[in-house]
Amino acid sequence: MRNKYLQNIFVLFAVLPFLTGCWMAAAAGAGAYGGYKMKEEGYTVQNPITKKKNAEQESEESD
């Protein structure tokens, strides 16, 4: 009985790392689908991070 229990625990810990990758791929697919549906509804996405190069160009233009 104890050997069967230990064997099941070992198999669970051996397979667990492979399952985490599947969950991450499923979550990424769900996020991509959500973004696609939002784009269909007319929503747009704006990147909040501006590049330093763009900031330098704007300062040069204003001088």
N, C-alpha and C positions, 0 to 999 in steps of 0.2 A: 504494500500500500504506500509506504513512504517513498519507495523508488519511483513509483508512478507519479506521485505528487512532485517530486524533485525534477523528474523528466519534463513534466508539463510546465513548470516554472522556468526551466532552462530554455525550452522552446519558445515560450512567451518573450523572454528577454532577448533571444536571438532574432526574433521576427520584428520586434518593436521598432528598431531603427528604420526598417524598410517601410513601415506603415506611416511614419511621420512625414516622409517625403510625399506620400500619396495625399495626405491631408493638406499639405502646403500647395500642391499642384491643384487640388480641388478648390481651395480658397482663392488662388490666383485666377482660376477660370471663372469663378463666381464673380469676382471683382471686375474682370474684363467684361463679362456679360452685363453687369450692372452699368458700367461706363458706356457700353454700346447702347443700352436702352435709354439712358439719360441723354445721349447724343441725339437719338431719334426724337425725343421730346423737346429738343431745342436748347438744352443746357450746354454751356461751354465750360472748358476748364482753362484756368489761367495759372501759369507757374508763378508762385510767390517769390521765387529766388531769382534775383537779377544778377547777371554776370558783371564782374568788376569792369570788364572791357566796355560794356555798354554805359556804365556810370561815368567812366573816364571820357567817353566820346560826348556825352551830354554836357559835361562840364566844359569841354573845349568849345563846343558849339555856342554856349551861353556867353563865353568871354569875348 
